[in-house]
Amino acid sequence: MSFVALKHHKTDVRVRATVALAAGTALMNAAMATAGVTATFAAAETLGTAWSGVPVTASIAGTGLGALVLTRLMERRGRRPGLALGYLAAIAGAALAVAAVAAHQIVLLCAGTLLLGLGNAAAQLSRYAAADFHAPERRGFAIGIVVWGATVGAVGGPLLLQPAADAAAALGAPPLTGPLLSTLLAAAGAALVVQALPRSSTATGTVPSDQAPVARARGLAGARVVWPAVATMVTGQVIMVALMTAAPLDMRMHGHGLGSVGVALSAHTFGMFALSPLTGRLVDRLGTRPVMAAGLVTLLAAAFLAATGDAHPWSRTAGLFLLGYGWNLCFIGGSGGLARDLPQADRTRLEGEVDAVVWVVAAVAGQSATMILSTGGYGVLAAASAALVVLPAVLLLRAGRPPVSTGRDCAGEGDRDTATGTTARTRRPRSRPWRGGAGE
């Protein structure tokens, strides 16, 4: 095969993979956006407001579990089988959720949302799969494209809440089963789309590169360079989950109908996904640290506007939009740092561990949000969420300090000399991974 033909082949593989991953993510996000709100309403009718976040907590916990399980499979068999397994689990989960709502069985509903979480884990891991098919200096943009692909599904999903409920009621079924049936169809579509993902000859599903191998890291504790990214992603996820889990309930408590809730959720999901290609470009050009810092500032503004939603109705929608985009900046900025800076030999496993940490902590936030709402109100919840940005802000500032000449570098850098048993390290400022673009 000539050089030109090989180049075109690699380009076709990248395009096909990115389109398939974006489409699967879009369908799964539509399923999750619809199922989350519906399950919360169903639980509120049975358990009350304080415990209405239990099904969402189960789905978030399922996402964390799925991140660990699916990445282990991906390490051995490739990205494609792991994604397919996650989407198949989501189909089963949606079917369980429909049956649970019809029978008013909360335990069964939580089991269904737990399995839906595995499908959500597959959708989340798709961004790393897309990054695998691109060069380091293009990985931020590739991640942004896949996240952007979720826009149509995530924005359109909540808008179908009322029509789907009306259709179910017209057929004599409980109204809340309608949105969950649309969740089942979306999950099935994601499982079909992922079959178009190219089969790779490598274990991780990556396109072979000319990069030299790097030393293996012993878990997240050994990969200190990614700590600011992990802290920022966790904080962004916690704030987003906490404020969004409570927002529909707070709106309903103040007399808003499903139509108003759907518009607010669509504004939020538009902010989460629509500007993702722009965020990816910013990561590639400016580096991850400025993008993550901008995300934290945006989350602060979002918390303030969302807290004043009762006095100024427009501010709730604006605040939820900014909440979505603040999460987007933290999420893509942090993911870009992981895709670029993690050791290649351990990248898939460590990506799964990071996502597991993010979603397990977010699961606690989801349940805590409804409890805080029922006792202190939405304003107290927003203030508590805003205070969480302190830790990642401190880590980002520390990552930007000039390096101290101690003769030691970040863990995981350098090549081991097998003859002498020593490690030869290349001196590099600690802050550089957070300042430069992905091609550095």
C-alpha positions in Angstrom: 0.0 0.0 0.0 1.4 3.4 -1.0 2.0 6.2 1.5 -0.9 8.2 0.1 -3.3 5.3 0.2 -2.2 4.4 3.7 -2.8 8.0 4.8 -6.3 8.0 3.3 -7.0 4.7 5.0 -6.0 6.0 8.4 -8.1 9.1 7.8 -11.2 7.0 6.8 -10.8 4.9 9.9 -10.6 8.0 12.2 -13.6 9.6 10.6 -15.7 6.4 10.7 -14.7 5.7 14.3 -15.4 9.3 15.4 -18.9 9.3 13.8 -19.9 6.0 15.3 -18.7 7.0 18.7 -20.5 10.3 18.5 -23.7 8.7 17.4 -23.7 6.1 20.1 -23.0 8.8 22.7 -25.8 10.9 21.4 -28.4 8.1 21.7 -27.2 7.0 25.1 -27.3 10.6 26.4 -30.9 10.9 25.2 -31.7 7.8 27.1 -30.1 9.0 30.3 -31.5 12.5 30.2 -35.0 11.1 29.9 -34.6 8.2 32.4 -33.0 10.3 35.1 -35.9 12.8 35.4 -38.6 10.1 35.0 -37.1 7.9 37.7 -36.7 10.8 40.1 -40.4 11.7 39.7 -41.4 8.1 40.1 -39.4 7.8 43.3 -40.7 11.1 44.7 -44.3 9.8 44.4 -43.4 6.7 46.5 -40.5 7.7 48.8 -41.0 11.5 49.1 -38.7 14.3 48.1 -35.8 13.5 50.5 -35.2 10.1 49.0 -36.3 10.7 45.4 -32.7 10.8 44.2 -32.1 7.1 45.0 -32.6 5.9 41.4 -30.3 8.6 40.0 -27.8 7.6 42.6 -28.0 4.0 41.5 -27.4 5.0 37.9 -24.4 7.1 38.8 -23.0 4.2 40.9 -23.6 2.0 37.9 -21.6 4.4 35.7 -18.7 4.2 38.1 -18.9 0.4 38.3 -19.2 0.2 34.5 -16.1 2.4 34.1 -14.0 -0.2 35.9 -15.6 -3.3 34.4 -15.7 -2.1 30.8 -12.2 -0.7 30.8 -10.9 -4.1 32.0 -12.6 -5.7 29.1 -11.3 -3.0 26.7 -7.7 -3.7 27.9 -8.0 -7.3 26.8 -10.4 -7.2 23.9 -10.4 -3.7 22.6 -12.7 -0.7 22.9 -15.5 -2.1 20.7 -16.6 -5.1 22.8 -16.5 -3.0 26.0 -18.8 -0.4 24.5 -21.2 -3.0 23.1 -21.5 -4.7 26.5 -22.3 -1.4 28.1 -25.1 -0.6 25.7 -26.6 -4.1 26.0 -26.7 -3.6 29.7 -28.6 -0.3 29.2 -31.2 -2.1 27.1 -31.9 -4.5 29.9 -31.9 -1.7 32.4 -34.5 0.3 30.5 -36.8 -2.7 30.2 -36.5 -3.2 34.0 -37.3 0.4 34.6 -40.5 0.3 32.5 -41.7 -2.8 34.4 -40.7 -1.2 37.8 -42.7 2.0 37.2 -45.7 0.1 36.0 -45.6 -2.1 39.2 -44.5 0.7 41.6 -41.4 -1.3 42.6 -38.6 1.1 43.7 -36.0 -1.7 44.2 -36.6 -2.9 40.6 -36.4 0.7 39.4 -33.0 1.1 41.1 -31.8 -2.1 39.5 -32.8 -0.8 36.1 -31.1 2.6 36.5 -28.0 0.8 37.8 -27.8 -1.1 34.5 -28.5 2.1 32.6 -25.5 3.4 34.3 -23.3 0.8 32.6 -24.6 2.1 29.3 -23.7 5.6 30.4 -20.2 4.4 31.3 -19.8 3.2 27.7 -21.0 6.6 26.4 -18.5 8.4 28.7 -15.6 6.2 27.7 -16.3 6.8 24.0 -14.4 10.1 24.3 -11.2 8.2 25.1 -11.8 5.8 22.3 -12.0 8.7 19.9 -8.8 10.2 21.3 -7.0 6.8 20.6 -7.6 7.3 16.9 -6.0 10.7 16.8 -2.5 12.2 17.2 -1.8 13.9 20.6 -2.2 17.4 19.2 -5.7 16.6 18.0 -7.0 14.6 20.9 -8.7 17.6 22.6 -10.7 18.2 19.4 -11.6 14.5 19.0 -12.9 14.4 22.6 -14.9 17.6 21.9 -16.5 16.1 18.8 -17.7 13.0 20.6 -19.0 15.1 23.5 -20.7 17.4 21.0 -22.4 14.4 19.4 -24.5 14.1 22.5 -26.1 17.5 21.9 -29.0 16.3 19.8 -29.9 13.4 22.1 -29.4 15.2 25.4 -31.3 18.3 24.3 -34.1 16.5 22.5 -34.5 13.8 25.1 -36.1 16.0 27.8 -38.4 17.7 25.3 -40.0 14.3 24.7 -41.0 13.9 28.3 -44.5 15.3 28.0 -45.4 13.8 24.5 -44.1 10.4 25.6 -46.1 10.5 28.9 -49.2 11.6 27.0 -48.8 8.7 24.5 -48.5 6.2 27.3 -51.6 7.6 29.1 -53.6 7.4 25.9 -52.8 3.7 25.6 -53.9 3.2 29.2 -50.4 2.8 30.7 -49.0 4.8 33.6 -47.8 8.1 32.1 -44.2 7.8 33.4 -43.7 4.5 31.5 -43.8 6.5 28.2 -40.4 8.3 28.7 -38.8 5.1 29.8 -40.0 3.3 26.7 -38.2 6.0 24.6 -35.1 5.3 26.8 -35.3 1.7 25.8 -35.4 2.6 22.1 -32.5 5.0 22.4 -30.3 2.4 24.2 -31.1 -0.1 21.4 -30.0 2.4 18.8 -26.7 3.0 20.6 -26.0 -0.8 20.6 -26.6 -1.0 16.9 -24.5 2.1 16.0 -21.4 0.9 17.9 -21.2 -2.1 15.6 -20.0 0.3 12.9 -16.8 1.0 15.0 -13.7 -0.2 13.1 -12.2 -3.4 14.3 -8.6 -2.7 15.5 -5.7 -5.1 15.6 -4.5 -3.6 18.9 -5.7 -4.4 22.4 -6.7 -0.9 23.2 -8.3 0.0 19.9 -5.7 2.6 19.0 -4.2 3.5 15.7 -0.5 2.6 15.8 1.7 5.6 16.5 5.4 6.5 16.4 5.5 7.4 20.1 8.1 5.6 22.2 6.8 3.5 25.1 6.8 5.1 28.5 7.2 3.7 32.0 4.1 2.1 33.6 2.4 4.0 36.4 1.2 2.2 39.6 -2.3 3.4 39.7 -3.5 7.0 40.0 -1.3 7.7 43.0 1.7 7.1 40.8 0.5 9.4 38.1 0.7 12.7 40.0 0.6 14.8 36.8 -3.1 14.1 36.4 -4.2 15.0 40.0 -5.4 18.5 39.0 -7.4 17.0 36.1 -9.0 14.4 38.4 -9.9 17.0 41.1 -11.4 19.3 38.5 -13.4 16.6 36.8 -14.7 15.3 40.1 -15.7 18.8 41.3 -17.4 19.6 38.1 -19.3 16.4 38.1 -20.4 16.8 41.7 -21.6 20.3 41.3 -23.4 19.5 38.1 -25.1 16.4 39.5 -26.1 18.1 42.8 -27.7 21.1 41.2 -29.3 19.3 38.4 -30.7 16.5 40.5 -32.5 19.0 42.7 -33.5 21.5 40.0 -36.5 19.6 38.5 -37.8 18.8 42.0 -37.5 22.4 43.1 -39.2 23.7 40.0 -42.0 21.2 40.4 -42.4 22.2 44.1 -42.8 25.8 42.9 -45.6 24.9 40.5 -43.7 24.4 37.2 -45.1 21.8 34.8 -43.2 19.1 32.8 -43.0 21.5 29.9 -41.1 24.2 31.8 -38.8 21.5 33.4 -38.1 20.1 29.9 -37.0 23.6 28.6 -34.7 24.2 31.6 -33.1 20.8 31.2 -32.7 21.3 27.5 -30.9 24.6 28.2 -28.6 22.8 30.6 -27.8 19.9 28.2 -27.2 22.4 25.4 -24.6 24.1 27.6 -23.1 20.7 28.4 -22.5 19.5 24.8 -23.2 22.1 22.1 -19.9 24.0 22.4 -17.7 20.9 22.9 -15.8 21.3 19.6 -14.8 24.9 20.7 -13.7 23.6 24.1 -11.6 20.9 22.4 -9.9 23.5 20.2 -9.2 25.6 23.3 -7.6 22.5 24.9 -5.4 21.9 21.9 -4.3 25.5 21.6 -4.2 26.8 25.1 -3.6 23.7 27.2 -5.7 22.1 29.8 -5.0 24.3 32.8 -6.6 27.5 31.5 -9.6 25.6 30.2 -10.2 23.9 33.6 -9.7 27.2 35.4 -12.4 28.8 33.2 -14.7 25.9 34.0 -14.4 26.4 37.7 -15.2 30.2 37.4 -18.2 29.3 35.2 -19.5 26.9 37.8 -19.4 29.6 40.4 -21.4 32.0 38.2 -23.9 29.1 37.5 -24.4 28.4 41.2 -25.2 32.0 41.9 -27.7 32.3 39.1 -29.4 29.0 39.8 -29.8 30.0 43.5 -31.7 33.2 42.5 -34.1 31.3 40.2 -37.1 31.7 42.5 -36.9 35.5 42.4 -36.0 35.8 38.7 -37.3 33.0 36.6 -34.9 33.6 33.7 -31.9 33.2 36.0 -32.7 29.6 36.7 -32.5 28.7 33.0 -29.4 30.9 32.5 -27.8 29.4 35.5 -28.5 25.8 34.3 -27.0 26.6 30.9 -23.8 28.0 32.6 -23.8 24.9 34.8 -23.7 22.8 31.7 -20.9 24.7 30.1 -18.8 24.9 33.2 -19.0 21.2 33.5 -18.1 21.0 29.8 -14.9 23.0 30.3 -13.9 20.9 33.3 -14.8 17.6 31.7 -13.1 18.1 28.3 -10.2 20.0 29.8 -9.6 17.2 32.3 -10.2 14.4 29.8 -7.7 16.0 27.4 -5.1 16.1 30.1 -5.6 12.4 30.8 -5.6 11.3 27.1 -2.3 13.2 26.6 -0.4 12.7 29.8 -1.2 9.2 31.1 1.3 6.4 30.3 0.2 4.7 27.1 0.6 1.2 28.6 -1.8 1.9 31.4 -4.0 4.6 29.8 -7.2 2.5 29.4 -7.1 1.2 32.9 -6.3 4.5 34.5 -9.0 6.2 32.5 -11.5 3.7 33.9 -10.3 4.4 37.4 -10.6 8.1 37.0 -14.2 7.8 35.7 -15.0 5.4 38.5 -13.8 8.0 41.1 -15.8 10.8 39.3 -19.0 8.9 39.2 -18.9 7.3 42.7 -18.4 10.7 44.3 -21.1 12.1 42.1 -23.4 9.3 43.3 -23.1 10.6 46.8 -23.7 14.1 45.6 -26.9 13.1 43.8 -28.4 11.6 46.9 -27.1 14.4 49.2 -28.6 17.0 46.9 -32.3 16.0 47.4 -31.7 15.7 51.2 -30.2 19.2 51.4 -33.0 20.5 49.2 -35.7 19.1 51.5 -34.0 20.6 54.6 -32.2 23.8 53.6 -33.6 24.7 50.2 -32.0 25.2 46.8 -30.0 28.3 47.9 -28.2 26.4 50.6 -27.4 23.6 48.1 -26.0 26.1 45.5 -23.8 27.7 48.2 -22.4 24.4 49.4 -21.7 23.4 45.8 -19.9 26.6 45.0 -17.6 26.1 48.0 -16.3 22.9 46.4 -14.2 24.7 43.7 -11.5 25.6 46.3 -9.6 22.3 46.2 -9.2 22.0 42.4 -8.4 25.7 42.2 -5.6 25.3 44.6 -4.2 22.2 42.7 -4.4 24.1 39.4 -2.5 27.1 41.0 0.2 24.7 42.3 0.5 23.0 38.9 1.3 26.4 37.4 4.1 27.3 39.8 7.7 27.4 38.4 9.5 24.1 38.9 11.8 23.6 41.8 15.2 22.2 40.8 15.4 19.1 43.0 16.6 16.6 40.4 13.3 14.8 40.6 10.4 14.8 38.1 6.8 13.6 37.9 6.3 9.9 38.5 6.0 7.8 35.4 8.4 9.9 33.2 11.6 8.6 31.8 12.9 5.2 30.6 14.3 2.5 32.8 17.8 1.2 32.0 17.5 -2.6 32.3 21.2 -3.0 32.5 21.8 -0.8 35.5 18.4 -0.9 37.1 18.2 2.9 37.1 15.8 5.3 35.5 17.0 8.0 33.1 14.7 11.0 33.4 14.3 13.9 31.1 14.1 17.2 33.1 10.8 18.9 32.5 8.9 21.5 34.4 6.1 20.1 36.5 3.7 22.7 35.2 4.2 22.2 31.5 1.5 19.6 30.9 -1.1 22.1 32.1 0.2 25.1 30.1 1.0 23.9 26.6 -1.2 22.3 23.9 -1.6 18.6 23.4 1.2 18.4 21.0 3.9 19.4 23.4 
